[in-house]
Amino acid sequence: MDSVDKIVLCMQQAAQQQKQTIPTAQAVKNIVGLSLLKAMQQLFPDLSLSQQQDLVEAYREQYLLHQHLNTPLYDGIFELLIDLKAKGYTLAVATGKGRNGLDSMLQITNTSTLFAATICADEANSKPDPLMINLLLDKLNIASSDTLMVGDSSYDLDMATNAGVKSLGVSYGVHDPEMLLLSNPIAIVDCLATQLHPHI
């Protein structure tokens, strides 16, 4: 989903609300994919845990206030997901979003029936810890050797490595190709839908 601009705006406004130094857009992009508390700890390392938790709550408030801002699926992704499921692939989600946020997005994008399982940052350790992937593999009874993690951040790809799973990077999300390459994906694609399925 193309949610970067909304995340940057909400994070910067949360910092302003809490009277903290406003992080740059690039600094916010660098933490996308982490759980909220871990993200605050990276963005605001000199603050107390209590202050970091206050920023988490402020961010959640801002995200709700900006529900009107659209975060659409990237072009061709909906069709790709339908095609992959029809071909017998098992699809799952491991996300830095909280459960309420993910469920809302799945409903808005009409994609909830496409995924066999989902797990969120408030249900497991934050990326790049492998727990989210390991829990999904256990639930779905799928071997790590039969699994591919697709992600737009180094946290996604490092989580895959830590879980013994291959990864595929996409360059149009939060981390640039040079950063993604450091996590040793099998490949990096610039447009997942059209490069994997040119007919879409």
N, C-alpha and C positions, 0 to 999 in steps of 0.2 A: 504494500500500500504506500501511496505517496503521502506520507505523514510528516516529513521532516520539517517543513515550514511551520506547521502547527506546533510541533514539539518545541522548536526553537522559540517561538513566540510565547508559549505558556511557561517555559523555563525562565525566560528573561523577565516576564511579568511577575512570576513567583519570587524571583530574587529582588525585584523592585519593591514588591509588597512587603517582603521581610527586611527591607533596608540593607540588603547585601550587595556586594559588587556584582554588576550585571555581566554574566559571561558572554563571550563572543559567540556568534552563530557557529563558528567552526568548533569551538570548545564544546558546545552542546551536541553538535553532530558526532563528535568523538565519543560521546557516552551513550548514544542511542543503541539500545539492545540490552543494556544493563538493567537490573532492577532499580526502582527509584531510589532506594536508600543508598545503594552502592554508587549510583550515578551522582547523588549529592555528595557523597564522601570523596568522589574523585574531583568534582567541580569546586567543592568548598572544603578542602582538607583541613583548614585551620579552625573550622567551627566545631563547637561541641556536638555530641550526638543529639542532644535535645534540639539544637538549632537546625541540624540536618534533618531531623524528623519534622520540624516545623516547615521546612522547605518542601518536604514531600507532600505534606497536607496542602500547602499553598499551591503547589503544582497541580494537585488533583482538583482543587477549586477552580483554578484557571482553565483546566481542560474541560470541566463541565460548563464554565462560562462561555467557552468557545466551541460549543457543540455545533454551532451553525457553520463552522469552517469544514469544508468537505475534505476528506482524505480518501480519494478514490483508489481503486485498484489500478495498477499500471496497465497500459493498453495491451489487450490480448491475454491478460492473465486469467480472467474468468473463463474464457474459451479453452485455454490451456488446461486448467484444472478439470474442467468437464471432460476433455479429451483423455487426460491421463487416467482419470477414474474409470472411464468407459473401457480403457485398454487393460484394466485390472490392477493398476498401481494402487497401493495403499497410501493415502495422504494423511499427514498429521502436522500439527503446529506446535512449535516450541518457541515461546515469545517472552519478551521482557515486559509485555503489558500485564496488567492485573486481570483477574477473571472477569470482573464487571466490564472492563474496557474491551476485552476480547469478545465476549458474548455479544456486546452491543455492535461491534464492527462486523461480526459474522452475520448478524441479523440484517444490518444495513446493506451489506454487500450480497446477501442471499447466497452465502457460501457454507452455511453451517452443515448442510447435509453432505458436503463433499469431503469432509474430514472424518476419519475413523476415530481420531482421538486428538485432544488438545491439552497442553499444559502451560501454565503461566508462572510468572516470576514470584507471585505470592503463594505458590504451591510447591516450590522447589528452590534450590540454591540458584543464585544468579549465574548467568553465563559469565565466564567460559567454563564453569563447573559442568561436568558431564551429566549431572543428575537428571535434568529434564529429558535428555535423549534416552538415558538408561531406563527411566520410568516408562517412556513411550514404547520402547522396544519390549520391555517386560509385559506391558499391557496388551500389546498387539501380537506378541509372540513372534517377533521378527528378529532375525540375526543381524548383528552389526555389519556383517559382510554384504548383506542385501539392502543396505540403507544408504541413502544420499541426503546430506543436509544442504539445503540451498539457502544462502544468506548474503546480506549486503554489508555485513560488518565483520571485523576480525574476531569479535566475540562469538559470532555464530560459527565461524570456521574453526576457531580454537576449541570451542565446545565439541565440535565434531571430532577433531583430532583426539581430544581427551577421552572421548567415548569410543575411540577405535572405529570411527565412521568416516567414509570419504565425504568430501565437501565440494560444492560448486559455488563460486563467487559470482555475484552480479554487481556491475560497476555503477549502476545508476541510483544507488541508495545513499548510504551515509559515508562509507569509506571508499577512498579512491583505489584504483587497481594496484598501485604500488604497495599500499598498505595491506590489501587483501593477499597479494602474492607472498607476503611474509608468513602467511598461515598455511601455505602449501595446498591450495585447492587443486583439484584435478584440472580445472579450467576456470577462466573468467569470461562471462558473456556480457555484452552490452545491452542486449534486449532478449530476455529469457524466452518470451513467447515466440518471437519470430525466428530466433536462432535455433531453438529446439524444434519448432514446428513452422517451417517457412510458409505453409499454406494458410496460416492464420492471418 
